Amino acid sequence: MLALALLAPACSGGVAGKPGASGVRDPYFPKLGNGGYDVTHYAVTLDVDPDEQRLRGSVEITARATQDLSSFNLDLAGLTVDSATVEGRPAAVNRAGDELTLRTDAKVEDRLRRGETFRAVVRYSGSPKTITDPDESEEGWLPTDDGALALGEPTGSMAWFPGNHHPSDKAAYDLTVTVPKGLTAVSNGVLAGPPTTEKGRTTFRWHTAEPMASYLATLAVGRFDTKTSTMAGGITVFTAVDPEVAKASARTVARVPEVVAWEAEHFGPYPFSATGAIVEREQDAGYALETQNRPVFPGPPGMETLVHEMAHQWFGDSVTPESWRDMWLNEGPATYAEWLWAEEKEDTPADESFDDAYEDEDNWAFPPADPPSAADISEQPVYGRGAMVIHKIREAVDDDEEFFALLKGWTKAHRHGNASTADFTAYVEEETGQDLSGLWKAWLYGRSRPAADG
């Protein structure tokens, strides 16, 4: 179905250039993301009514054109576009499903030339929707008993703000959220000053300086017990816990700085200026998610889950997959972080964790680097068999000091960037000086179970 809203007439001459692509041809989500520009900053402003589950919002997008543009697209699911401008000039907006196309007149033509920076503002409103993934999990905008929770992996962020919603386009963020007095709005990054209250409503301002993929953006609105501290290195620790699970969560959440420091020893310097956690009630989200700086947990987290989601701050959040086919680069190392924690803190050798994963039939449903469909990118082989690949690299290196140097080098080489499976395999071979084609063929791409010592 095509809905068309012309907010301003396009100039008859048009803007020189070509339309930006309506998707980046991700192998599993071909319409996700957009071509022709690279976002450098989002300034999102929201006024949220939790009782009605409605919002009014605006987003100012600062982007650099990567081609001469006559028009460009944004991803947005549901919600009503009220107006749009490019460089302060009214823009015409075409709406087709989850795609917005913005076209402006020739007076801003120079700002849409390749290499130039431009700003677009979209104002919107409505009831944000919950999105059901191909694997039947829910994301997007999730209503809770005392507010709402926004989660984005892999496509949910388009439910609450328009943008270039593919992991290959990372940007800095400023999020300003106004909610009823008595509620708290928690997001990524650090608070840019204390909350302010006026006429019964409180405004929170969050700033994320380091580049972030949009699927890692989050917003939690509700009643929270919050704590702020500073750990070694000046890293801000901010935790927000639903009061109903605060007591049961306290011991584990207090160990966030310990886990971050331990993982920094193994994976390299912590890549962000803030860390922490958001702990909701169990019914508010059915899964934990590695939202940047402070992962979201559905109820009190166990240590295994905390270690896993914090490891994603290196693997997935800082070094972000180039496409959703590279999901194992997130989940394999994060699962291996669990094995390392068990090895060092619980006297369970990583070899035992490997053996358990090897015997689990679910890990052999498909190769971790080639999930058969979008519904499979978060299935067991991406995690368990992905971790087995990391363990096999450790065996091939046969020296733990060199192995951990390899992991640290990877997170350093692609810090705050994107990387593919091909980038990873080439990096490992170059750094180790070994031909590991047999390892990749058997463990990363093979469709049958190799011998455990193969």
Secondary structure, 3 states (H helix, E strand, C coil): CEEEECCCCCCCCCCCCEECCCCCCCCCCCCCCCCCEEEEEEEEEEEEECCCCEEEEEEEEEEEECCCEEEEEEECCCCEEEEEEECCEECEEEEECCEEEEECCHHHHHHHCCCCEEEEEEEEEECCCEEECCCCCEEEEEEECCEEEEECCCCHHHHCCCECCCCCCCEEEEEEEEEECCCEEEECCEECCCCEEECCEEEEEEEEEEEECHHHCCEEEECCEEEEEEEHHHEEEEEEECHHHHHHHHHHHCCHHHHHHHHHHHHCCCCCCEEEEEEECHHHCCCCECCCCCCEEECCCCHHHHHHHHHCCCECCCEEECCHHHCHHHHHHHHHHHHHHHHHHCCCCHHHHHHHHHHCHHHHCCCCCCCCCHHHCCCHHHHHHHHHHHHHHHHHHCCHHHHHHHHHHHHHHCCCEEECHHHHHHHHHHHHCCCCHHHHHHHHCCCCCCCCCC
